Amino acid sequence: MVLPEAIVDTSVLIAMHHLGVWNCLNLLYTKVYVPRAVEREFLARKDMDEPMLSKHHKFLEHIYSLPWVEACSDYDSVIVGMYNMKKGIHLGESEAFAQWQALGNIPEVLVDDRKARSLARIEKIEHHGTMYLLALLEIRLKCIRYYQAAEKLHKELKFRINDKTVEEVYRNVKNRLL
């Protein structure tokens, strides 16, 4: 089975880092691209104190040393601007979508924001969110406990996801893999 490539948005990067499962993504993707705006958003979170910011810098240094992770900025700024003008689409999401176009519409876009996911559906962009990834990591690879991870994201990061959606995503991924 050939693994796909992916472009990550900030919320997915934050969640995977917080749960300590970033390195598991190479079991799902051959290459993960991180747009520059996503990197900046990751480092500019308002809830971070100086030691946490330093930890985030070290994490980025670590992931960029991995052969399957690549910082990316190979996209047209006009396209970024067009996506960014769409109501509710942040710069990181805009750059992820623009990078998707620059790479020939091949990679998946990993994004959680409801408006960005809606836009991805309209644009016919293959996309998945954090909960989908966590379900895959548990069901296919047994390297995480899905429900505990969901609870941790909800409690510690104020991740906006309800129990019904958590259950629905898990069931959908499990059915898809059978």
C-alpha positions in Angstrom: 0.0 0.0 0.0 1.4 3.4 -1.0 0.9 6.0 1.7 -0.4 9.4 0.7 1.2 12.8 1.4 -0.5 15.4 3.7 -0.4 19.1 4.4 -1.0 19.9 8.1 -2.9 22.9 9.6 -2.2 24.4 12.9 -4.9 22.7 15.0 -3.7 19.2 13.9 -0.1 20.1 14.5 -1.0 21.4 18.0 -3.0 18.3 18.8 -0.5 15.8 17.6 2.3 17.6 19.4 0.2 17.8 22.7 -0.5 14.1 22.6 3.1 13.2 21.7 2.1 11.2 18.6 3.5 13.4 15.9 6.0 10.7 14.9 3.2 8.3 14.3 2.1 10.3 11.3 4.9 8.8 9.3 3.0 5.5 9.6 0.1 7.1 7.8 1.9 9.5 5.3 5.0 9.4 3.2 5.5 13.2 3.5 3.9 15.8 5.7 4.2 19.4 4.7 4.0 22.3 7.2 3.1 25.7 5.6 5.0 28.7 7.0 1.9 30.3 8.4 1.1 27.1 10.3 4.5 27.2 11.8 4.0 30.9 12.8 0.5 30.2 14.3 1.9 27.2 16.2 4.6 29.5 17.8 2.2 32.5 18.4 -0.3 30.9 20.6 -1.4 33.3 23.4 -1.6 30.6 26.1 2.2 30.0 26.0 4.7 31.2 28.5 8.5 31.4 27.7 9.4 27.8 28.6 6.5 26.5 26.5 7.5 28.7 23.5 11.1 27.3 23.8 9.7 23.7 23.9 7.6 24.5 20.7 10.7 25.8 19.0 12.6 22.6 19.8 9.7 20.5 18.6 9.7 22.3 15.2 13.5 21.8 15.0 13.0 18.1 15.7 10.2 17.6 13.1 12.1 19.4 10.4 15.0 17.0 11.0 12.7 14.1 10.1 13.0 13.0 6.4 9.2 12.8 6.0 8.5 16.4 7.2 9.0 19.4 5.1 8.4 23.1 5.6 6.7 24.5 2.6 6.1 27.8 1.0 5.8 26.7 -2.6 2.5 28.3 -3.3 1.2 31.4 -5.0 0.5 34.3 -2.7 -2.4 35.4 -4.8 -4.1 32.0 -4.2 -3.3 32.3 -0.5 -5.0 35.7 -0.6 -8.1 34.3 -2.3 -8.5 31.6 0.3 -7.8 34.0 3.1 -10.5 36.4 1.8 -13.1 33.6 2.3 -14.9 34.4 5.6 -13.4 32.5 8.5 -10.5 30.9 6.8 -7.2 31.7 8.6 -3.9 32.2 7.0 -2.5 28.7 8.0 -5.6 27.1 6.4 -5.2 29.3 3.3 -1.6 28.4 2.9 -2.4 24.7 3.3 -5.1 24.9 0.5 -2.7 26.9 -1.7 0.0 24.3 -1.1 -2.4 21.6 -2.0 -2.9 23.3 -5.4 0.8 23.8 -5.9 1.4 20.1 -5.3 -1.1 19.1 -8.0 -4.1 18.4 -5.7 -2.4 15.3 -4.5 -1.9 15.5 -0.7 -4.6 15.3 1.9 -5.2 18.5 3.9 -5.3 17.8 7.7 -7.6 20.5 9.1 -10.1 20.7 12.0 -11.7 24.1 11.6 -15.4 23.7 10.6 -15.4 26.5 8.0 -12.1 25.2 6.5 -13.5 21.7 6.3 -16.6 23.0 4.6 -14.5 24.8 2.0 -12.4 21.7 1.5 -15.6 19.8 0.7 -16.8 22.5 -1.8 -13.3 22.6 -3.4 -13.2 18.7 -3.5 -10.0 18.7 -1.4 -9.3 15.3 0.3 -9.2 16.3 4.0 -9.2 14.8 7.4 -9.2 16.1 11.0 -7.4 15.2 14.2 -10.1 12.7 15.4 -9.9 10.8 12.1 -6.1 10.5 12.5 -6.4 9.4 16.1 -9.0 6.8 15.1 -6.7 5.5 12.4 -3.8 5.4 14.9 -5.8 3.2 17.3 -7.7 1.0 14.9 -5.0 0.3 12.3 -1.8 0.7 14.3 -2.7 0.3 17.9 -0.4 3.1 18.9 -2.8 5.4 20.8 -6.0 5.1 22.9 -8.5 7.1 20.9 -11.1 7.9 23.6 -8.4 8.9 26.2 -6.7 11.1 23.6 -10.1 12.8 22.8 -10.7 13.4 26.5 -7.2 14.9 26.9 -7.6 17.2 23.9 -11.0 18.3 25.2 -9.9 18.9 28.8 -6.3 20.3 28.3 -6.6 22.1 25.0 -10.4 23.0 25.1 -10.7 21.0 21.8 -14.2 21.6 20.6 -15.6 18.2 19.9 -18.6 16.5 21.5 -19.0 12.9 22.6 -21.4 12.1 19.7 -18.9 13.3 17.1 -16.0 11.4 18.8 -18.1 8.2 18.6 -19.3 8.8 15.1 -15.7 9.4 13.7 -14.5 6.3 15.4 -17.3 4.2 14.0 -16.9 5.7 10.5 -13.2 5.0 10.4 -13.6 1.5 11.7 -16.3 0.7 9.1 -14.2 2.2 6.4 -11.3 0.0 7.3 -13.3 -3.3 7.4 
